[in-house]
Amino acid sequence: MKIYEVPERSPLLLHRLVAVWEESVRATHLFLSEAEIQTIKAYVPQALTGVAHLLVAEQQPDQPVAFMGVEGDRLEMLFLSPAVRGTGLGRQLLERGIRHYGVRTVTVNEQNPQAVGFYEHMGFRTYQRSDHDEQGNPYPLLYMERV
C-alpha cells in the first residue's frame, strides 16, 4: 500500500477521490438520502482542493482506495473504499495524521456508529454534540478530541 501527500490536485485525481468518497458514504452514511448524497458530492472537489494536507492511499498506481485531509490539528476527512475497510488502512492514515500533522480533533456524524467507534478506539473522546450538521440538517455531530 502506498500512502503519500498530494500537493498537486489534478482534475483526474479529484474525480477518482470523489468516487472513493461516494463509495464510502454509501457504505457508512445510511441516514443520507440519494438527493443529499448528490448535493454533498457537488462540494467534495472543493473540500479536497481546499484542505491543507491531502493524503492518498493506493493499492495500485493511480487507483486510490482511501484518502485523508488535515487542516491544522483537525482531521477534516477520512474516507475508505468499502473494499479496504477493516484492513487497518484507516488506522495507518490516522496514525500518520497524528504523527506528522498533530491531529487532535475530528467531527463525526453520530449516526455513523462505525466511525464513532473507530475514533474512540483510536483514543478520541466526545467533548461536544450538536443536534444538526453544519448545513443545519438534522444529523447530530460529535466533536471529538484525542485524549
DSSP file with accessible surface (Angstrom, degrees, kcal/mol):
  #  RESIDUE AA STRUCTURE BP1 BP2  ACC     N-H-->O    O-->H-N    N-H-->O    O-->H-N    TCO  KAPPA ALPHA  PHI   PSI    X-CA   Y-CA   Z-CA
    1    1 A M              0   0  107      0, 0.0     2,-0.5     0, 0.0    58,-0.2   0.000 360.0 360.0 360.0 128.6    0.0    0.0    0.0
    2    2 A K  E     -A   58   0A 128     56,-2.7    56,-2.8     2,-0.0     2,-0.4  -0.896 360.0-175.7-104.3 126.4    1.4    3.4   -1.0
    3    3 A I  E     +A   57   0A  21     -2,-0.5     2,-0.3    54,-0.2    54,-0.2  -0.992  15.6 156.9-122.0 128.1    0.4    6.4    1.1
    4    4 A Y  E     -A   56   0A  62     52,-2.2    52,-2.7    -2,-0.4     2,-0.3  -0.991  42.2-108.1-150.1 154.6    1.6    9.8    0.1
    5    5 A E  E     -A   55   0A  70     -2,-0.3    50,-0.2    50,-0.2    48,-0.0  -0.663  29.7-143.7 -83.8 140.6    0.7   13.5    0.4
    6    6 A V        +     0   0    7     48,-3.3    48,-0.3    -2,-0.3     3,-0.1  -0.889  26.3 169.2-109.5 104.5   -0.7   15.1   -2.7
    7    7 A P  S    S+     0   0  112      0, 0.0     2,-0.6     0, 0.0    -1,-0.2   0.882  73.0  55.5 -78.6 -37.3    0.4   18.7   -3.2
    8    8 A E  S    S-     0   0  161      1,-0.0     2,-0.8     2,-0.0    41,-0.0  -0.848  71.0-163.7-100.2 120.9   -0.9   18.9   -6.8
    9    9 A R        -     0   0   42     -2,-0.6    40,-0.0    40,-0.1    -3,-0.0  -0.779  11.9-167.2-111.6  88.3   -4.6   18.0   -7.1
   10   10 A S     >  -     0   0   53     -2,-0.8     4,-2.8     1,-0.1     5,-0.2  -0.296  33.7-112.4 -71.9 157.6   -5.4   17.3  -10.7
   11   11 A P  H  > S+     0   0  112      0, 0.0     4,-2.4     0, 0.0     5,-0.1   0.880 118.9  53.0 -56.7 -37.5   -9.0   17.1  -12.1
   12   12 A L  H  > S+     0   0   92      2,-0.2     4,-2.3     1,-0.2     5,-0.2   0.936 109.8  46.8 -65.8 -44.4   -8.4   13.3  -12.7
   13   13 A L  H  > S+     0   0   19      1,-0.2     4,-2.7     2,-0.2     5,-0.2   0.939 111.8  51.2 -62.0 -45.4   -7.2   12.7   -9.1
   14   14 A L  H  X S+     0   0   23     -4,-2.8     4,-2.6     1,-0.2    -1,-0.2   0.920 108.9  51.6 -58.2 -42.8  -10.2   14.7   -7.8
   15   15 A H  H  X S+     0   0  134     -4,-2.4     4,-1.7    -5,-0.2    -1,-0.2   0.925 111.6  46.8 -59.1 -44.4  -12.6   12.6   -9.9
   16   16 A R  H  X S+     0   0   83     -4,-2.3     4,-1.7     1,-0.2    -2,-0.2   0.884 112.6  49.2 -67.6 -37.5  -11.1    9.4   -8.5
   17   17 A L  H  X S+     0   0    0     -4,-2.7     4,-2.9     2,-0.2    -2,-0.2   0.879 106.7  55.1 -71.9 -35.3  -11.2   10.6   -4.9
   18   18 A V  H  X S+     0   0   15     -4,-2.6     4,-2.9    -5,-0.2    -1,-0.2   0.901 106.3  53.2 -62.0 -37.2  -14.8   11.7   -5.3
   19   19 A A  H  X S+     0   0   47     -4,-1.7     4,-2.4     2,-0.2    -2,-0.2   0.917 109.8  47.0 -63.7 -41.9  -15.6    8.1   -6.4
   20   20 A V  H  X S+     0   0    5     -4,-1.7     4,-2.6     2,-0.2    -2,-0.2   0.935 111.9  51.8 -62.8 -45.4  -13.9    6.8   -3.3
   21   21 A W  H  X S+     0   0   14     -4,-2.9     4,-2.9     1,-0.2     5,-0.2   0.938 110.6  47.5 -55.4 -48.2  -15.9    9.3   -1.2
   22   22 A E  H  X S+     0   0   34     -4,-2.9     4,-2.5     1,-0.2     5,-0.2   0.919 111.8  49.1 -65.0 -42.9  -19.1    8.2   -2.8
   23   23 A E  H  X S+     0   0   96     -4,-2.4     4,-1.3     1,-0.2    -1,-0.2   0.926 114.3  46.8 -58.6 -45.3  -18.4    4.5   -2.3
   24   24 A S  H  X S+     0   0    7     -4,-2.6     4,-1.6     2,-0.2     3,-0.3   0.931 112.4  48.4 -64.0 -47.4  -17.5    5.2    1.3
   25   25 A V  H  X S+     0   0    2     -4,-2.9     4,-3.0     1,-0.2     3,-0.3   0.910 108.9  53.4 -62.6 -41.6  -20.5    7.3    2.1
   26   26 A R  H  < S+     0   0   95     -4,-2.5    -1,-0.2     1,-0.2    -2,-0.2   0.827 113.2  45.0 -64.4 -28.1  -22.9    4.8    0.5
   27   27 A A  H  < S+     0   0   36     -4,-1.3    -1,-0.2    -3,-0.3    -2,-0.2   0.741 129.5  20.7 -85.0 -23.2  -21.5    2.1    2.8
   28   28 A T  H  < S+     0   0   17     -4,-1.6     2,-0.7    -3,-0.3    -2,-0.2   0.663 110.6  64.2-122.2 -24.7  -21.4    4.1    6.0
   29   29 A H    ><  +     0   0   20     -4,-3.0     3,-2.0    -5,-0.3    -1,-0.1  -0.489  52.9 155.5-104.3  62.8  -23.8    7.1    5.9
   30   30 A L  T 3   +     0   0  140     -2,-0.7    -1,-0.2     1,-0.3    82,-0.1   0.647  64.4  69.3 -67.6 -12.7  -27.1    5.1    5.6
   31   31 A F  T 3  S+     0   0   42     -3,-0.2     2,-0.3    80,-0.2    -1,-0.3   0.590  81.9  92.1 -80.6 -11.9  -29.0    8.0    7.1
   32   32 A L  S <  S-     0   0   23     -3,-2.0     2,-0.1    -7,-0.2    -3,-0.0  -0.663  71.9-134.0 -87.1 140.7  -28.5   10.2    3.9
   33   33 A S     >  -     0   0   56     -2,-0.3     4,-2.5     1,-0.1     5,-0.2  -0.387  28.4-106.1 -80.7 166.5  -31.0   10.2    1.1
   34   34 A E  H  > S+     0   0   99      1,-0.2     4,-2.4     2,-0.2     5,-0.2   0.919 122.6  52.2 -58.8 -42.9  -29.9    9.9   -2.5
   35   35 A A  H  > S+     0   0   67      1,-0.2     4,-2.3     2,-0.2    -1,-0.2   0.904 109.3  49.4 -62.3 -39.9  -30.6   13.6   -3.0
   36   36 A E  H  > S+     0   0   47      2,-0.2     4,-2.7     1,-0.2     5,-0.3   0.908 109.0  51.9 -67.2 -40.4  -28.5   14.5    0.0
   37   37 A I  H  X S+     0   0    8     -4,-2.5     4,-2.8     1,-0.2    -2,-0.2   0.943 111.7  47.3 -59.5 -45.4  -25.6   12.4   -1.3
   38   38 A Q  H  X S+     0   0   79     -4,-2.4     4,-1.2     2,-0.2    -2,-0.2   0.894 111.8  50.2 -65.2 -38.3  -25.7   14.1   -4.6
   39   39 A T  H  < S+     0   0   84     -4,-2.3     4,-0.5    -5,-0.2     3,-0.4   0.944 114.7  42.8 -64.4 -47.6  -25.9   17.6   -3.0
   40   40 A I  H >X S+     0   0   58     -4,-2.7     3,-2.0     1,-0.2     4,-0.7   0.906 106.3  63.1 -66.1 -39.5  -22.9   16.9   -0.8
   41   41 A K  H >< S+     0   0   59     -4,-2.8     3,-1.0     1,-0.3    -1,-0.2   0.844  93.3  63.3 -55.3 -34.2  -21.0   15.3   -3.6
   42   42 A A  T 3< S+     0   0   76     -4,-1.2     4,-0.3    -3,-0.4    -1,-0.3   0.772 105.7  45.6 -63.6 -24.2  -21.0   18.6   -5.5
   43   43 A Y  T <> S+     0   0  145     -3,-2.0     4,-2.0    -4,-0.5    -1,-0.2   0.558  89.4  86.6 -94.5 -10.9  -19.0   20.1   -2.7
   44   44 A V  H <X S+     0   0   12     -3,-1.0     4,-2.8    -4,-0.7     5,-0.3   0.919  84.7  53.1 -62.4 -45.0  -16.4   17.3   -2.3
   45   45 A P  H  > S+     0   0   46      0, 0.0     4,-2.3     0, 0.0    -1,-0.2   0.924 110.1  49.5 -58.1 -39.1  -14.0   18.5   -5.0
   46   46 A Q  H  > S+     0   0  141     -4,-0.3     4,-2.3     1,-0.2    -2,-0.2   0.914 111.2  49.0 -64.0 -42.3  -13.8   22.0   -3.4
   47   47 A A  H  X S+     0   0   46     -4,-2.0     4,-1.5     1,-0.2    -1,-0.2   0.913 111.7  49.4 -63.7 -41.6  -13.2   20.4    0.0
   48   48 A L  H  < S+     0   0    0     -4,-2.8    -2,-0.2     1,-0.2    -1,-0.2   0.872 114.2  45.3 -65.6 -37.2  -10.4   18.2   -1.5
   49   49 A T  H  < S+     0   0   79     -4,-2.3    -1,-0.2    -5,-0.3    -2,-0.2   0.860 114.6  48.2 -73.3 -35.3   -8.8   21.2   -3.2
   50   50 A G  H  < S+     0   0   58     -4,-2.3    -2,-0.2    -5,-0.2    -1,-0.2   0.676  83.6 101.7 -84.9 -18.1   -9.0   23.5   -0.1
   51   51 A V  S  < S-     0   0    8     -4,-1.5    20,-0.1    -5,-0.1     3,-0.1  -0.421  70.1-134.3 -73.1 141.6   -7.7   21.2    2.6
   52   52 A A  S    S+     0   0   44      1,-0.2     2,-0.5    18,-0.2    19,-0.2   0.924  89.9  28.0 -62.0 -48.1   -4.1   21.9    3.6
   53   53 A H  E     - B   0  70A  61     17,-2.3    17,-2.6     2,-0.0     2,-0.5  -0.972  66.5-177.5-123.3 121.9   -2.8   18.3    3.7
   54   54 A L  E     - B   0  69A   0     -2,-0.5   -48,-3.3   -48,-0.3     2,-0.4  -0.977   5.6-169.8-120.6 118.0   -4.3   15.6    1.5
   55   55 A L  E     -AB   5  68A   1     13,-3.2    13,-2.5    -2,-0.5     2,-0.4  -0.913   3.3-163.7-109.6 138.9   -3.0   12.1    1.8
   56   56 A V  E     -AB   4  67A   0    -52,-2.7   -52,-2.2    -2,-0.4     2,-0.5  -0.939   6.8-153.0-122.6 141.1   -4.0    9.4   -0.6
   57   57 A A  E     -AB   3  66A   0      9,-2.7     8,-3.0    -2,-0.4     9,-1.2  -0.960  15.9-176.1-114.2 132.3   -3.6    5.6   -0.3
   58   58 A E  E     -AB   2  64A   9    -56,-2.8   -56,-2.7    -2,-0.5    -2,-0.0  -0.988  26.1-171.3-128.4 138.0   -3.3    3.4   -3.4
   59   59 A Q  E    S+     0   0A 120      4,-1.0    -1,-0.1    -2,-0.4     3,-0.0   0.765  90.8  20.7 -87.4 -35.0   -3.1   -0.3   -3.8
   60   60 A Q  E >  S- B   0  63A 113      3,-0.6     3,-1.9   -58,-0.1    -1,-0.3  -0.954 107.5 -79.5-128.9 151.2   -2.2    0.1   -7.4
   61   61 A P  T 3  S+     0   0  102      0, 0.0    -2,-0.1     0, 0.0    -1,-0.0  -0.208 114.1   3.6 -54.1 135.7   -0.8    3.2   -9.2
   62   62 A D  T 3  S+     0   0  100      1,-0.1    -4,-0.0    -4,-0.0   -46,-0.0   0.682 105.7 104.8  62.5  22.0   -3.4    5.8   -9.9
   63   63 A Q  E <   -B   60   0A 114     -3,-1.9    -4,-1.0   -47,-0.0    -3,-0.6  -0.683  57.4-161.8-130.4  79.9   -6.1    3.8   -8.2
   64   64 A P  E     +B   58   0A  15      0, 0.0    -6,-0.3     0, 0.0     3,-0.1  -0.320  17.6 177.2 -64.5 142.4   -6.8    5.5   -4.9
   65   65 A V  E     +     0   0A  18     -8,-3.0    16,-3.3     1,-0.4     2,-0.3   0.434  68.4   8.3-119.4  -8.0   -8.7    3.4   -2.3
   66   66 A A  E     -BC  57  80A   0     -9,-1.2    -9,-2.7    14,-0.2    -1,-0.4  -0.978  58.8-169.5-164.7 158.8   -8.7    5.9    0.6
   67   67 A F  E     -BC  56  79A   0     12,-2.3    12,-2.4    -2,-0.3     2,-0.3  -0.988   4.9-160.9-154.5 159.2   -7.8    9.5    1.5
   68   68 A M  E     -BC  55  78A   0    -13,-2.5   -13,-3.2    -2,-0.3     2,-0.4  -0.998   5.4-157.9-141.3 139.1   -7.4   11.8    4.4
   69   69 A G  E     -BC  54  77A   0      8,-2.5     7,-2.3    -2,-0.3     8,-1.6  -0.971   8.9-170.8-121.8 136.4   -7.5   15.5    4.7
   70   70 A V  E     -BC  53  75A   0    -17,-2.6   -17,-2.3    -2,-0.4     2,-0.4  -0.985   9.0-177.9-128.9 134.9   -5.9   17.5    7.6
   71   71 A E  E >   - C   0  74A  84      3,-2.4     3,-2.2    -2,-0.4     2,-0.1  -0.983  68.6 -43.7-131.5 116.2   -6.2   21.2    8.4
   72   72 A G  T 3  S-     0   0   57     -2,-0.4   -19,-0.0     1,-0.3    31,-0.0  -0.426 122.9 -26.7  61.5-129.1   -4.2   22.4   11.4
   73   73 A D  T 3  S+     0   0   64     -2,-0.1    31,-3.6    30,-0.1    32,-1.9   0.165 119.2 102.7 -99.8  19.6   -4.7   19.9   14.2
   74   74 A R  E <   -Cd  71 105A  56     -3,-2.2    -3,-2.4    29,-0.2     2,-0.8  -0.881  68.3-138.4-112.6 129.2   -8.1   18.8   12.8
   75   75 A L  E     +Cd  70 106A   3     30,-3.0    32,-0.6    -2,-0.5    -5,-0.2  -0.752  25.2 179.0 -78.7 111.6   -8.9   15.7   10.8
   76   76 A E  E     +     0   0A  86     -7,-2.3     2,-0.3    -2,-0.8    -6,-0.2   0.772  61.4   2.0 -87.2 -31.0  -11.3   17.1    8.1
   77   77 A M  E     +C   69   0A  24     -8,-1.6    -8,-2.5   -29,-0.0    -1,-0.3  -0.976  48.6 175.0-160.1 143.6  -11.9   13.9    6.2
   78   78 A L  E     +C   68   0A  23     -2,-0.3     2,-0.4   -10,-0.2   -10,-0.2  -0.838  18.1 168.3-151.7 110.1  -11.1   10.3    6.2
   79   79 A F  E     -C   67   0A  32    -12,-2.4   -12,-2.3    -2,-0.3     2,-0.4  -0.993  10.4-171.3-131.9 134.5  -12.8    8.1    3.6
   80   80 A L  E     -C   66   0A  19     -2,-0.4   -14,-0.2   -14,-0.2     5,-0.1  -0.972  30.5-111.8-124.6 141.2  -12.0    4.5    2.6
   81   81 A S    >>  -     0   0   11    -16,-3.3     3,-2.1    -2,-0.4     4,-0.6  -0.413  34.0-118.4 -61.6 140.3  -13.4    2.4   -0.2
   82   82 A P  G >4 S+     0   0   54      0, 0.0     3,-0.9     0, 0.0    -1,-0.1   0.824 111.6  68.1 -53.7 -28.4  -15.5   -0.4    1.3
   83   83 A A  G 34 S+     0   0   85      1,-0.2    -2,-0.0   -18,-0.1   -18,-0.0   0.746 107.2  36.9 -64.6 -22.8  -13.1   -3.0   -0.2
   84   84 A V  G X4>S+     0   0    1     -3,-2.1     3,-1.5   -19,-0.2     5,-0.5   0.380  85.3 120.2-113.4   3.9  -10.3   -1.9    2.2
   85   85 A R  T <<5S+     0   0   86     -3,-0.9    -4,-0.0    -4,-0.6     0, 0.0  -0.428  77.4  24.8 -65.7 141.3  -12.4   -1.2    5.3
   86   86 A G  T 3 5S+     0   0   88     -2,-0.1    -1,-0.2     1,-0.0    -3,-0.0   0.533  93.7 102.3  83.5   6.3  -11.3   -3.4    8.2
   87   87 A T  T < 5S-     0   0   88     -3,-1.5    -2,-0.1     0, 0.0    -1,-0.0   0.463  98.5-104.5 -99.0  -3.8   -7.7   -3.9    6.9
   88   88 A G  T  >5S+     0   0   33     -4,-0.2     4,-2.4     3,-0.0     5,-0.1   0.398  89.6 118.4  95.1  -2.0   -6.0   -1.4    9.2
   89   89 A L  H  ><S+     0   0    1     -5,-0.5     4,-2.7     2,-0.2     5,-0.2   0.907  73.0  52.8 -67.0 -40.6   -5.7    1.3    6.5
   90   90 A G  H  > S+     0   0    9     -6,-0.3     4,-2.8     1,-0.2     5,-0.2   0.925 110.6  48.6 -59.0 -43.1   -7.8    3.8    8.4
   91   91 A R  H  > S+     0   0   96      2,-0.2     4,-3.0     1,-0.2     5,-0.3   0.929 110.4  51.3 -61.6 -45.5   -5.6    3.3   11.4
   92   92 A Q  H  X S+     0   0   94     -4,-2.4     4,-2.0     2,-0.2    -2,-0.2   0.926 112.7  45.5 -58.5 -46.8   -2.5    3.8    9.3
   93   93 A L  H  X S+     0   0    0     -4,-2.7     4,-2.4     2,-0.2    -2,-0.2   0.948 115.2  45.9 -63.0 -49.2   -3.8    7.0    7.8
   94   94 A L  H  X S+     0   0    0     -4,-2.8     4,-2.6     1,-0.2    -2,-0.2   0.918 111.4  52.0 -63.6 -41.6   -5.0    8.4   11.2
   95   95 A E  H  X S+     0   0   68     -4,-3.0     4,-2.8     1,-0.2    -1,-0.2   0.901 109.9  49.9 -61.8 -37.7   -1.7    7.5   12.9
   96   96 A R  H  X S+     0   0   73     -4,-2.0     4,-3.1    -5,-0.3     5,-0.5   0.914 110.0  51.2 -64.8 -41.9    0.2    9.2   10.2
   97   97 A G  H  X S+     0   0    0     -4,-2.4     6,-1.6     2,-0.2     4,-1.6   0.898 112.4  46.0 -61.5 -40.0   -2.0   12.3   10.7
   98   98 A I  H  X S+     0   0   30     -4,-2.6     4,-1.0     4,-0.3    -2,-0.2   0.945 118.9  41.4 -67.1 -46.7   -1.4   12.2   14.4
   99   99 A R  H  < S+     0   0  159     -4,-2.8    -2,-0.2    -5,-0.2    -3,-0.2   0.926 127.1  27.5 -67.2 -50.1    2.4   11.8   14.0
  100  100 A H  H  < S+     0   0  119     -4,-3.1    -3,-0.2    -5,-0.2    -1,-0.2   0.721 134.3  25.7 -91.5 -24.1    3.1   14.1   11.1
  101  101 A Y  H  < S-     0   0   51     -4,-1.6    -3,-0.2    -5,-0.5    -2,-0.1   0.393  97.6-117.8-124.4  -0.1    0.4   16.8   11.4
  102  102 A G     <  -     0   0   36     -4,-1.0    -4,-0.3    -5,-0.3    -3,-0.1   0.815  37.3-167.4  68.8  32.8   -0.6   16.7   15.1
  103  103 A V        +     0   0    1     -6,-1.6   -29,-0.2     1,-0.2    -1,-0.2  -0.318  25.0 152.2 -57.3 127.2   -4.2   15.7   14.5
  104  104 A R        +     0   0  115    -31,-3.6    42,-2.9     1,-0.2     2,-0.3   0.490  53.8  46.5-128.5 -22.0   -6.1   16.1   17.8
  105  105 A T  E     +dE  74 145A  14    -32,-1.9   -30,-3.0    40,-0.2     2,-0.3  -0.937  49.8 171.6-132.2 155.6   -9.7   16.8   16.8
  106  106 A V  E     -dE  75 144A   4     38,-2.3    38,-3.3    -2,-0.3     2,-0.4  -0.977  21.9-142.1-154.9 149.7  -12.4   15.3   14.5
  107  107 A T  E     - E   0 143A  29    -32,-0.6     2,-0.3    -2,-0.3    36,-0.2  -0.975  27.2-180.0-115.2 132.6  -16.1   15.9   13.9
  108  108 A V  E     - E   0 142A  10     34,-2.6    34,-3.1    -2,-0.4     2,-0.4  -0.967  34.5-104.2-136.6 146.2  -18.1   12.8   13.1
  109  109 A N  E >   - E   0 141A  32     -2,-0.3     3,-1.8    32,-0.2     7,-0.3  -0.565  23.4-144.5 -66.7 126.2  -21.8   12.0   12.3
  110  110 A E  T 3  S+     0   0   69     30,-2.6    -1,-0.2    -2,-0.4    31,-0.1   0.824  99.4  63.5 -60.2 -30.0  -23.3   10.5   15.4
  111  111 A Q  T 3  S+     0   0   80     29,-0.5    -1,-0.3     1,-0.2   -81,-0.2   0.340  86.6  76.3 -80.8   9.5  -25.4    8.3   13.0
  112  112 A N    X>  +     0   0   12     -3,-1.8     4,-2.1     1,-0.1     3,-0.6  -0.713  60.3 173.0-114.8  75.6  -22.2    6.7   11.7
  113  113 A P  H 3> S+     0   0   95      0, 0.0     4,-2.7     0, 0.0     5,-0.2   0.794  72.9  59.0 -62.0 -28.6  -21.5    4.3   14.7
  114  114 A Q  H 3> S+     0   0  114      2,-0.2     4,-2.2     1,-0.2     5,-0.1   0.926 109.0  44.6 -66.1 -40.2  -18.7    2.5   13.0
  115  115 A A  H <> S+     0   0   19     -3,-0.6     4,-2.7     2,-0.2     5,-0.3   0.933 112.6  51.3 -67.5 -43.9  -16.8    5.8   12.6
  116  116 A V  H  X S+     0   0   16     -4,-2.1     4,-2.5    -7,-0.3    -2,-0.2   0.947 112.4  46.8 -57.6 -47.3  -17.6    6.9   16.2
  117  117 A G  H  X S+     0   0   32     -4,-2.7     4,-2.7     1,-0.2    -1,-0.2   0.891 110.4  53.2 -62.1 -39.7  -16.3    3.5   17.4
  118  118 A F  H  X S+     0   0   54     -4,-2.2     4,-1.7     2,-0.2    -2,-0.2   0.951 111.2  45.0 -60.5 -49.9  -13.2    3.8   15.3
  119  119 A Y  H  <>S+     0   0   16     -4,-2.7     5,-2.7     2,-0.2    -2,-0.2   0.901 112.9  50.8 -65.7 -37.8  -12.3    7.2   16.7
  120  120 A E  H ><5S+     0   0   84     -4,-2.5     3,-1.9    -5,-0.3    -1,-0.2   0.935 109.3  51.4 -62.4 -43.6  -13.0    6.1   20.2
  121  121 A H  H 3<5S+     0   0  136     -4,-2.7    -1,-0.2     1,-0.3    -2,-0.2   0.834 106.6  55.6 -60.8 -30.9  -10.8    3.1   19.7
  122  122 A M  T 3<5S-     0   0   18     -4,-1.7    -1,-0.3    -5,-0.2    -2,-0.2   0.319 130.6 -93.2 -87.4   7.7   -8.1    5.4   18.4
  123  123 A G  T < 5S+     0   0   20     -3,-1.9    24,-2.5     1,-0.3     2,-0.3   0.581  80.1 136.2  97.4  11.6   -8.2    7.5   21.7
  124  124 A F  E   < -F  146   0A   0     -5,-2.7     2,-0.4    22,-0.2    -1,-0.3  -0.701  31.8-166.2 -93.2 145.9  -10.7   10.2   20.8
  125  125 A R  E     -F  145   0A 121     20,-2.8    20,-2.4    -2,-0.3     2,-0.3  -0.981  26.6-108.1-130.0 146.1  -13.5   11.2   23.2
  126  126 A T  E     +F  144   0A  59     -2,-0.4    18,-0.3    18,-0.2     3,-0.1  -0.514  36.2 167.9 -73.0 129.9  -16.6   13.3   22.6
  127  127 A Y  E     +     0   0A 107     16,-3.0     2,-0.3     1,-0.3    17,-0.2   0.497  67.5  16.9-115.9 -11.0  -16.4   16.8   24.1
  128  128 A Q  E     -F  143   0A 105     15,-1.4    15,-3.1     2,-0.0     2,-0.4  -0.988  58.9-161.3-158.8 152.6  -19.4   18.4   22.4
  129  129 A R  E     -F  142   0A 110     -2,-0.3     2,-0.3    13,-0.2    13,-0.2  -0.992   3.8-164.2-136.6 142.3  -22.5   17.3   20.5
  130  130 A S  E     -F  141   0A  26     11,-2.4    11,-1.6    -2,-0.4    -2,-0.0  -0.943  21.4-138.8-123.5 150.9  -24.8   19.3   18.2
  131  131 A D  S    S+     0   0  100     -2,-0.3     2,-0.3     9,-0.2    -1,-0.1   0.658  87.8  39.2 -78.2 -17.5  -28.3   18.3   17.0
  132  132 A H  S    S-     0   0   96      6,-0.2     9,-0.3     9,-0.1     5,-0.0  -0.929  81.8-115.1-132.8 156.6  -27.6   19.4   13.4
  133  133 A D    >   -     0   0   19      4,-2.2     3,-2.2    -2,-0.3    -2,-0.1  -0.178  50.1 -85.0 -79.3-178.2  -24.8   19.3   10.9
  134  134 A E  T 3  S+     0   0  121      1,-0.3    -1,-0.1     2,-0.1    -2,-0.0   0.729 130.2  54.2 -63.2 -22.8  -23.0   22.5    9.6
  135  135 A Q  T 3  S-     0   0  136      2,-0.1    -1,-0.3     0, 0.0    -2,-0.0   0.393 121.1-106.2 -91.1   2.3  -25.7   22.9    6.9
  136  136 A G  S <  S+     0   0   49     -3,-2.2    -2,-0.1     1,-0.3    -5,-0.0   0.530  71.5 145.2  86.2   7.2  -28.5   22.8    9.5
  137  137 A N        -     0   0   61      1,-0.1     2,-2.6     2,-0.1    -4,-2.2  -0.461  64.9-104.4 -77.0 153.3  -29.7   19.3    8.6
  138  138 A P  S    S+     0   0   86      0, 0.0    -6,-0.2     0, 0.0    -1,-0.1  -0.202  81.4 119.9 -78.1  53.8  -31.0   17.1   11.4
  139  139 A Y        -     0   0   24     -2,-2.6    -3,-0.1   -29,-0.0    -2,-0.1  -0.916  62.0-133.4-119.3 103.7  -27.9   15.0   11.6
  140  140 A P        -     0   0   17      0, 0.0   -30,-2.6     0, 0.0   -29,-0.5  -0.234  19.1-151.8 -59.1 140.6  -26.2   15.1   15.0
  141  141 A L  E     -EF 109 130A   5    -11,-1.6   -11,-2.4    -9,-0.3     2,-0.5  -0.901   4.5-149.0-114.1 143.9  -22.5   15.7   15.1
  142  142 A L  E     -EF 108 129A  14    -34,-3.1   -34,-2.6    -2,-0.4     2,-0.6  -0.957   8.1-150.7-109.7 128.5  -20.0   14.6   17.7
  143  143 A Y  E     -EF 107 128A  41    -15,-3.1   -16,-3.0    -2,-0.5   -15,-1.4  -0.908  24.8-174.0 -98.7 119.3  -17.0   16.8   18.2
  144  144 A M  E     -EF 106 126A   0    -38,-3.3   -38,-2.3    -2,-0.6     2,-0.3  -0.872  13.8-168.9-120.8 148.9  -14.1   14.6   19.4
  145  145 A E  E     -EF 105 125A  65    -20,-2.4   -20,-2.8    -2,-0.3     2,-0.4  -0.972  30.7-107.5-133.7 154.3  -10.6   15.2   20.7
  146  146 A R  E       F   0 124A 108    -42,-2.9   -22,-0.2    -2,-0.3   -23,-0.1  -0.630 360.0 360.0 -83.1 128.4   -7.7   12.9   21.3
  147  147 A V              0   0  122    -24,-2.5    -1,-0.0    -2,-0.4     0, 0.0  -0.622 360.0 360.0-108.1 360.0   -7.0   12.4   25.0
